[in-house]
Amino acid sequence: MTLRSLTKDWEPMAYGFLDPTAKREIRRKMLKAIAVPGCQIPYASREVPMARGWGTGGLQVSCTLVNPTMRIKVIDQGADDSVNAASIRRFLAQVSGAPTTTDTLQADLIQSRHRIPEERLRDDQVLVLQVPNPEPLRSVQPNMSIARQMHADADYGRMWLQLYEQIVRSGRVMQGAAYPSLVNGRHVMTPSPIPRWDVPKLHMARHLTLLSAGREKRLHAVPPFTRVEPLVFDDVPYRVEDHAGLTCTRSGARGFYMNEIPQADGSSAHELSDSDLGAKTIRWAEGEAVAIGDTWYRDGEMEP
C-alpha cells in the first residue's frame, strides 16, 4: 500500500457540494431524528451558496441525500417556476448530476418551501421541508434553554393556553401557517410554515418527511406511518382553509388549495397553488394523455 493509493487528485468540490464529513454528520442526525419523531436534533449547519433563511437547511439535507439516480423536484409555495425553486433545482442538478422534474409522480426527492404537493406521495419518495423557525415554543417562551427543558418534560401547557386565548378573543383559533402539532404522541413540532391545509397530509403518510432549519441549526423528522395530530380542544375541532368552493381560473380545478390574486377592479381571482397539478389539469382538459395521481383532498375534504 502506498500513500498515492490512499489519495486522489484534487477536485474543485465534493460530490453534492458538501464534504463527506458534513454529509456523515447530517446522516447521523437524520437517523436520530427519524428514531425520535418530532424531536429537534442539533447539527453543524454548513455554509452553502445561499443566504441564511432562504432554504439552507433543506438544501443541506437534499445535498446529503441526492445521488445521480434520483429525480429532483423543488417547489416554492407550490410553484415550480419561482426564483427560489428554480435556483435550488439548478444548483442541485449542477453539483450532483441528478435529473430534475416538475412532475410530483416522477420525483424521488422533493424539496419544498411552505407547501406539500396535492398528489399523494409514495413510500419511495422523500419530502424535505425548509423550516425558518423550528421552535414551536418560541412565541410562548423566548428563552431557548427553558424551551428545551419544556420539551424534555413534555410541558406544553403554555401552547394550549395560547390557543385558548385565541378562541376567547376571536372565537376561533387564529393560528394559520406552522400550526403546532403533536408527533407520535410525544413531541410538539412546528411543521414548517405550511398552511393548515397541508398539516393533515403528514398524518400516517407513507413517505418520509425531513424538516431542516439551517439558520437555527436544527432538524426533525416525521417517519412514515407516524401520527401527526394538530393541537385542538375536543369541542373546537381542527379546521383547514375553506377552499372547497373556489375554482382555479387557469385550469378549472376545484377543491384544492388556491392562491388569491387581487384584480384591478377590487375583486379576486384564484389559482391552484400546486402549479404542477394545475398544468396537468390543463393538459388533461386539452385531451393529452397525462398521469394524475391520487390527491389528498377531494372537493375540499380530506380523503380517508
C-alpha positions as CSV (number, residue, x, y, z in Angstrom):
1,M,0.0,0.0,0.0
2,T,1.3,3.4,-0.9
3,L,0.3,6.9,0.0
4,R,-0.8,7.6,-3.6
5,S,-3.3,4.7,-3.4
6,L,-4.9,6.3,-0.4
7,T,-5.3,9.7,-2.0
8,K,-6.9,11.1,-5.1
9,D,-6.4,14.1,-7.3
10,W,-7.7,17.5,-6.1
11,E,-11.2,18.3,-7.2
12,P,-12.9,21.7,-7.1
13,M,-15.7,20.5,-4.8
14,A,-17.0,17.3,-3.2
15,Y,-19.9,15.5,-4.8
16,G,-23.1,17.1,-3.8
17,F,-21.2,20.2,-2.7
18,L,-20.9,19.2,1.0
19,D,-17.7,17.4,2.1
20,P,-18.0,13.8,3.2
21,T,-17.6,14.7,6.9
22,A,-20.6,17.1,6.7
23,K,-22.7,14.5,5.0
24,R,-21.8,11.9,7.5
25,E,-22.8,14.1,10.4
26,I,-26.1,15.1,8.8
27,R,-26.9,11.5,8.0
28,R,-26.3,10.6,11.7
29,K,-28.6,13.4,12.8
30,M,-31.3,12.4,10.3
31,L,-31.3,8.8,11.6
32,K,-31.6,10.1,15.2
33,A,-34.5,12.5,14.1
34,I,-36.3,9.5,12.5
35,A,-35.8,7.4,15.6
36,V,-37.3,10.2,17.8
37,P,-40.1,11.6,15.6
38,G,-40.7,15.3,16.1
39,C,-37.7,15.9,18.3
40,Q,-35.4,18.7,17.3
41,I,-31.9,17.5,16.6
42,P,-29.0,20.0,16.5
43,Y,-26.5,19.8,13.7
44,A,-23.5,21.8,12.5
45,S,-25.1,23.8,9.7
46,R,-22.6,24.4,6.9
47,E,-22.3,27.4,4.6
48,V,-23.9,27.0,1.2
49,P,-24.1,29.5,-1.6
50,M,-27.4,30.9,-0.4
51,A,-28.4,33.4,2.2
52,R,-29.5,32.1,5.6
53,G,-33.3,31.9,5.8
54,W,-33.8,31.1,2.1
55,G,-33.7,27.3,2.4
56,T,-30.1,26.5,3.5
57,G,-31.3,23.8,5.9
58,G,-33.4,22.0,3.2
59,L,-30.5,22.4,0.7
60,Q,-28.0,20.7,3.1
61,V,-30.4,17.7,3.6
62,S,-31.0,17.4,-0.1
63,C,-27.3,17.6,-0.9
64,T,-26.7,14.8,1.6
65,L,-29.4,12.5,0.2
66,V,-29.1,13.2,-3.6
67,N,-27.4,10.7,-5.9
68,P,-27.3,10.5,-9.8
69,T,-30.2,8.1,-10.0
70,M,-32.6,10.4,-8.1
71,R,-35.1,12.7,-9.8
72,I,-35.3,16.1,-8.0
73,K,-38.3,18.3,-7.7
74,V,-38.1,21.7,-6.0
75,I,-41.2,23.9,-5.2
76,D,-41.7,27.2,-3.6
77,Q,-45.2,27.7,-2.1
78,G,-46.4,25.2,-4.6
79,A,-44.7,26.7,-7.7
80,D,-42.0,25.0,-9.7
81,D,-41.0,28.2,-11.6
82,S,-40.3,30.7,-8.8
83,V,-36.8,32.1,-8.5
84,N,-36.1,30.2,-5.2
85,A,-37.3,26.9,-6.6
86,A,-35.5,27.3,-9.9
87,S,-32.3,28.3,-8.4
88,I,-32.2,25.4,-5.9
89,R,-33.2,22.9,-8.5
90,R,-30.5,24.1,-10.9
91,F,-27.9,24.1,-8.1
92,L,-28.7,20.5,-7.0
93,A,-28.6,19.3,-10.6
94,Q,-25.2,21.0,-11.1
95,V,-23.5,19.6,-8.1
96,S,-25.0,16.1,-8.3
97,G,-25.7,15.3,-12.0
98,A,-29.2,14.1,-11.0
99,P,-32.1,14.7,-13.4
100,T,-34.8,17.2,-12.4
101,T,-38.5,17.1,-12.9
102,T,-41.6,19.2,-12.2
103,D,-43.9,16.1,-12.0
104,T,-44.6,15.0,-8.5
105,L,-45.2,11.4,-9.5
106,Q,-41.8,11.1,-11.2
107,A,-39.8,12.7,-8.4
108,D,-37.8,10.8,-5.8
109,L,-36.6,13.7,-3.8
110,I,-38.9,16.7,-3.3
111,Q,-37.6,19.9,-1.6
112,S,-40.4,22.3,-0.7
113,R,-40.8,25.7,0.8
114,H,-44.2,26.1,2.6
115,R,-46.3,23.6,0.7
116,I,-46.9,19.8,0.3
117,P,-47.9,18.7,-3.1
118,E,-51.6,17.9,-3.6
119,E,-50.9,14.5,-5.1
120,R,-50.2,11.8,-2.6
121,L,-46.6,10.8,-2.1
122,R,-45.4,7.2,-2.2
123,D,-43.3,5.3,0.3
124,D,-40.3,5.5,-2.0
125,Q,-40.4,9.4,-2.1
126,V,-38.7,11.7,0.4
127,L,-40.1,15.2,1.2
128,V,-37.6,17.8,2.5
129,L,-39.3,20.9,4.0
130,Q,-37.5,24.2,4.6
131,V,-38.1,25.5,8.1
132,P,-37.3,29.1,9.0
133,N,-38.2,28.6,12.7
134,P,-38.3,25.0,14.1
135,E,-39.1,26.0,17.7
136,P,-42.9,25.9,18.4
137,L,-42.5,27.3,21.9
138,R,-40.7,30.5,20.8
139,S,-43.9,32.5,20.9
140,V,-44.6,31.5,24.5
141,Q,-41.1,31.0,25.8
142,P,-38.3,33.1,24.1
143,N,-35.6,31.6,26.3
144,M,-34.4,28.6,24.3
145,S,-32.8,26.9,27.3
146,I,-36.1,26.8,29.1
147,A,-37.9,25.9,26.0
148,R,-35.7,22.8,25.5
149,Q,-36.4,21.8,29.1
150,M,-40.1,22.2,28.5
151,H,-39.7,19.8,25.5
152,A,-37.9,17.3,27.7
153,D,-40.7,17.5,30.3
154,A,-43.4,17.4,27.6
155,D,-44.6,20.6,29.2
156,Y,-46.8,22.2,26.5
157,G,-49.4,23.9,28.8
158,R,-48.4,27.4,27.6
159,M,-49.2,26.4,24.0
160,W,-52.7,25.2,25.0
161,L,-53.2,28.5,26.8
162,Q,-52.2,30.4,23.7
163,L,-54.7,28.6,21.6
164,Y,-57.4,29.1,24.3
165,E,-56.7,32.8,24.4
166,Q,-57.1,33.0,20.6
167,I,-60.5,31.3,20.9
168,V,-61.6,33.6,23.7
169,R,-60.6,36.7,21.9
170,S,-61.5,35.8,18.3
171,G,-64.0,33.0,18.6
172,R,-61.6,30.6,16.8
173,V,-58.0,29.5,16.6
174,M,-56.2,32.2,14.7
175,Q,-53.0,30.1,14.1
176,G,-52.6,29.9,10.4
177,A,-49.3,28.5,8.9
178,A,-47.0,26.4,11.0
179,Y,-49.8,25.0,13.2
180,P,-48.3,23.3,16.3
181,S,-48.8,19.5,16.0
182,L,-48.1,16.6,18.3
183,V,-45.9,13.9,16.7
184,N,-46.2,10.3,17.8
185,G,-47.9,11.4,21.0
186,R,-44.8,12.9,22.4
187,H,-43.1,16.0,20.8
188,V,-44.8,19.1,19.6
189,M,-43.3,20.5,16.4
190,T,-44.0,23.3,14.0
191,P,-44.4,21.7,10.6
192,S,-42.7,24.5,8.6
193,P,-44.9,27.4,7.6
194,I,-47.2,25.1,5.6
195,P,-50.8,26.1,5.7
196,R,-53.3,24.3,7.9
197,W,-54.5,22.6,4.7
198,D,-51.2,20.6,4.5
199,V,-50.8,19.5,8.1
200,P,-53.3,16.5,7.8
201,K,-51.1,15.3,4.9
202,L,-48.4,14.4,7.4
203,H,-50.6,12.2,9.5
204,M,-49.9,8.5,8.8
205,A,-48.3,9.4,5.5
206,R,-46.5,6.7,3.5
207,H,-43.5,9.0,2.8
208,L,-40.6,10.2,4.9
209,T,-40.6,13.9,5.8
210,L,-37.4,15.7,6.9
211,L,-37.7,19.3,8.2
212,S,-34.5,21.3,8.4
213,A,-33.6,24.8,9.6
214,G,-30.1,25.9,8.5
215,R,-30.1,29.2,10.3
216,E,-31.3,27.6,13.6
217,K,-29.1,24.5,13.1
218,R,-32.0,22.1,13.9
219,L,-33.7,19.3,12.0
220,H,-36.6,17.0,12.8
221,A,-38.4,14.2,11.0
222,V,-41.8,12.6,10.5
223,P,-41.2,8.9,9.6
224,P,-43.8,7.0,7.5
225,F,-47.0,5.9,9.3
226,T,-46.5,8.3,12.2
227,R,-49.3,10.1,14.0
228,V,-49.3,13.9,13.5
229,E,-52.1,15.5,15.4
230,P,-52.8,19.3,15.5
231,L,-53.3,20.7,19.0
232,V,-57.1,21.1,19.3
233,F,-59.7,21.1,22.0
234,D,-62.4,18.4,22.0
235,D,-65.1,21.0,21.4
236,V,-63.2,23.1,18.9
237,P,-62.3,20.8,16.0
238,Y,-59.4,21.5,13.7
239,R,-60.4,23.3,10.5
240,V,-58.5,23.7,7.3
241,E,-58.9,26.7,5.0
242,D,-62.3,26.7,3.3
243,H,-61.3,26.5,-0.4
244,A,-63.8,23.8,-1.4
245,G,-65.9,26.3,-3.4
246,L,-63.0,28.0,-5.2
247,T,-62.2,27.4,-8.8
248,C,-58.8,27.9,-10.5
249,T,-59.2,30.5,-13.2
250,R,-56.5,28.9,-15.4
251,S,-57.1,25.1,-15.0
252,G,-60.7,24.9,-13.8
253,A,-59.7,22.7,-10.9
254,R,-61.8,22.8,-7.8
255,G,-61.5,21.6,-4.2
256,F,-57.7,22.3,-3.8
257,Y,-55.7,24.9,-2.0
258,M,-55.8,28.2,-4.0
259,N,-53.7,31.4,-4.2
260,E,-55.7,34.6,-4.1
261,I,-54.8,37.1,-6.8
262,P,-56.2,40.6,-6.4
263,Q,-57.7,42.1,-9.5
264,A,-57.7,45.7,-10.7
265,D,-61.4,46.1,-10.1
266,G,-61.1,45.1,-6.4
267,S,-62.2,41.5,-6.9
268,S,-60.1,38.4,-6.5
269,A,-59.2,35.6,-8.8
270,H,-57.9,32.2,-7.6
271,E,-55.2,30.0,-9.0
272,L,-54.2,26.5,-8.0
273,S,-51.2,26.7,-5.6
274,D,-49.8,23.4,-6.8
275,S,-48.5,24.5,-10.3
276,D,-47.7,21.0,-11.4
277,L,-51.2,19.8,-10.8
278,G,-52.6,22.9,-12.5
279,A,-50.5,22.2,-15.6
280,K,-51.5,18.6,-15.6
281,T,-55.2,19.5,-15.4
282,I,-54.9,21.9,-18.3
283,R,-53.1,19.3,-20.5
284,W,-55.8,16.7,-19.5
285,A,-58.6,19.0,-20.5
286,E,-56.9,19.5,-23.9
287,G,-57.1,15.8,-24.5
288,E,-53.4,14.9,-23.7
289,A,-52.7,11.6,-22.0
290,V,-51.3,12.7,-18.7
291,A,-51.0,10.8,-15.4
292,I,-52.6,12.5,-12.4
293,G,-52.1,10.7,-9.1
294,D,-54.5,10.3,-6.2
295,T,-54.9,13.5,-4.3
296,W,-55.0,14.1,-0.5
297,Y,-58.2,16.2,-0.9
298,R,-61.4,15.8,-3.0
299,D,-63.8,18.7,-3.2
300,G,-62.1,20.4,-0.2
301,E,-62.5,17.3,2.0
302,M,-59.6,15.2,3.2
303,E,-59.7,11.7,1.6
304,P,-59.5,8.8,4.0
